[in-house]
Each structure stands twice: as structure tokens, then as C-alpha cells.
Amino acid sequence: MWRSITSTSSQFSHLAHKHLFSSMASYISGDELAEIIRSKRPKEDYIVVDVRDDDYAGGNIVGSINMPSNTFLDSVDTLVKETKDVPMVVFHCALSQVRGPKAARIYKETRQNVLSETDSTSPTKVLVLRDGFTGFQAKFKDDAKLVEKWDKDVWASDWN
């Protein structure tokens, strides 16, 4: 009985945690991001921030910057200052269920504190890539304009 209650409580906590992040985040699809990458200027019109940690190996979105979630808090102020004029900042992790949305929320809150903005005065859209890099690479891994350093051995277990 106790195990059942603990398990249910843990599942509820995880779902509540996931809902909190997803309700605060605005999402962009892989197709929408691919179109932006193909038609806009990186670091001027948009920036992609990849917050994967050890799971960063195996490929990344072209032009993205890796800011691992385990050190994100140490560098978010610098990121805000360096991206204050970039109109779109897109965050992602492997699946964009926890780390990506959390980093987007922290970035947005830090931006409001550092730049004294509100959502209505910010010139920057803060977005989360739906389905994260896992979804993006599944669709675009063969497009060198969208994905670089893709390693089939890293992703082999996903294809079996």
C-alpha cells in the first residue's frame, strides 16, 4: 500500500512539475525552426540554445550554442546581455520536457530582472523546441544545413 501511494505521489509530482514548465513556455515546432534556420541570420535574427549535458554528443542544430543545464545558472546573465537585441531565442534539450523549458523560464526571468523588461516590453520571443533535439534530428539528421556532427552510433538504439 505505501509503495503504491509513494509511486502515485511521485508521478503526480513529476506531472505537476512538467505542467508548470510547459504552461509557462511557448513552443516552436521542428518544421518552424527549420524554416527560420534556412531563411534567417543566426545570432542576429535568432539563436538556438542547447542545454543538453552529457547527452550533447551525437549531433546538434547548426549554429546552436551548448550551455549545459548543470551550469546554466552560472552563465545566464551573460547570455541575457549577449542576446538582448536578438528577436528570438529558442531553447531545447533532448526532449524539451524539463531542462529546455526550465532554461527558457530562467532566461526569461533573468532577462526581466537584468533588463527591467516585462513580457509586453521585451523585444525577444523566448521559445522551446517541441520534442527537443531528439525529434528534430529524427526528421532533419540528413540535412547538413540543419544538423551537424550527427553520429548514427549514438542514435542507433533509437532506430532498432
C-alpha positions in Angstrom: 0.0 0.0 0.0 2.7 2.5 1.0 4.7 1.8 -2.2 1.6 2.5 -4.3 0.9 5.8 -2.5 4.6 6.8 -2.9 4.6 5.9 -6.5 1.4 7.8 -7.2 2.7 10.8 -5.3 5.9 10.8 -7.3 4.1 10.5 -10.6 1.8 13.4 -9.5 4.8 15.5 -8.6 6.5 14.8 -11.9 3.3 15.7 -13.8 2.8 18.9 -11.8 6.5 19.8 -12.4 6.1 19.1 -16.2 2.9 21.1 -16.3 4.4 24.1 -14.6 7.2 24.3 -17.1 5.0 23.6 -20.2 2.3 26.1 -19.1 4.9 28.9 -18.9 6.7 28.1 -22.2 5.8 29.0 -25.7 6.7 26.3 -28.2 8.1 26.2 -31.7 7.9 23.1 -33.9 10.9 21.5 -35.6 9.4 22.5 -39.0 9.1 26.1 -37.9 12.6 26.2 -36.6 14.0 24.6 -39.7 12.3 27.3 -41.8 13.8 30.0 -39.6 17.3 28.5 -39.8 17.0 28.3 -43.6 15.8 31.8 -44.1 17.2 34.0 -41.2 20.6 35.0 -39.9 21.8 33.1 -36.8 22.8 35.2 -33.8 21.2 38.3 -35.4 17.6 37.1 -36.1 17.6 34.1 -33.8 19.7 32.0 -31.5 19.3 28.3 -30.5 20.5 27.4 -27.0 21.0 23.7 -26.5 21.0 22.9 -22.7 21.8 19.2 -23.0 24.6 17.9 -20.7 26.4 14.7 -21.4 23.7 13.8 -23.9 25.0 16.6 -26.2 27.2 14.0 -28.0 25.8 12.7 -31.3 24.9 15.9 -33.1 23.4 19.4 -32.7 21.5 22.0 -34.5 23.7 24.0 -36.8 24.8 27.3 -35.2 23.4 26.4 -31.8 25.3 27.1 -28.6 25.7 24.5 -25.9 25.0 25.8 -22.4 24.7 22.6 -20.3 21.8 22.7 -17.9 24.1 21.8 -15.0 26.0 25.1 -15.4 23.2 27.2 -16.9 22.7 29.4 -13.9 26.3 30.4 -13.8 26.1 31.9 -17.3 22.5 33.0 -17.8 23.3 36.7 -17.0 26.0 36.8 -19.8 23.6 35.1 -22.2 20.9 37.7 -21.5 23.3 40.5 -22.1 24.7 39.0 -25.3 21.2 38.3 -26.7 19.4 41.4 -25.6 18.9 42.5 -29.2 18.2 39.1 -30.7 14.5 38.9 -31.5 14.1 35.1 -30.9 15.8 32.7 -28.5 15.0 29.0 -28.8 15.8 26.6 -26.0 15.9 22.8 -26.2 17.3 19.7 -24.6 16.9 16.1 -25.7 13.1 16.0 -25.4 12.3 19.6 -24.2 10.2 18.3 -21.4 12.2 19.6 -18.4 15.7 21.1 -19.0 14.7 23.1 -22.1 11.5 24.7 -20.6 13.3 25.3 -17.3 16.2 27.1 -19.0 13.7 29.2 -21.1 11.9 30.2 -17.9 15.2 31.1 -16.1 16.4 33.0 -19.1 13.1 34.9 -19.3 13.0 35.8 -15.6 16.7 36.8 -15.7 16.1 38.9 -18.7 13.2 40.7 -16.9 15.5 41.3 -13.9 18.6 42.4 -15.8 17.0 44.4 -18.5 14.0 45.6 -16.4 11.5 44.2 -19.0 8.1 42.7 -18.8 6.7 40.2 -21.3 4.9 43.1 -23.0 8.0 45.3 -23.4 10.5 42.5 -24.3 11.5 42.6 -28.0 12.6 39.0 -27.7 10.4 35.9 -28.1 11.6 33.1 -25.8 10.6 29.7 -27.2 11.1 26.0 -26.6 11.7 23.5 -29.4 8.8 21.0 -29.2 10.2 17.4 -29.0 13.7 18.7 -28.4 16.8 17.6 -30.4 15.5 14.0 -30.4 12.5 15.0 -32.6 14.5 17.5 -34.6 17.3 15.1 -35.5 14.8 12.3 -36.4 13.4 14.5 -39.1 16.4 16.5 -40.2 19.5 14.5 -39.5 20.4 14.2 -43.2 20.2 17.9 -43.8 23.6 19.4 -43.3 22.1 22.9 -43.2 20.1 22.0 -40.1 22.0 19.3 -38.2 25.8 18.9 -37.8 28.1 16.3 -36.2 25.3 13.7 -36.3 26.6 10.3 -35.2 24.5 7.3 -36.2 26.2 5.2 -33.5 24.9 7.5 -30.7 21.3 7.3 -32.1 21.5 3.6 -33.2 19.4 2.4 -30.2 16.6 4.7 -31.3 16.5 3.0 -34.7 16.4 -0.6 -33.5 
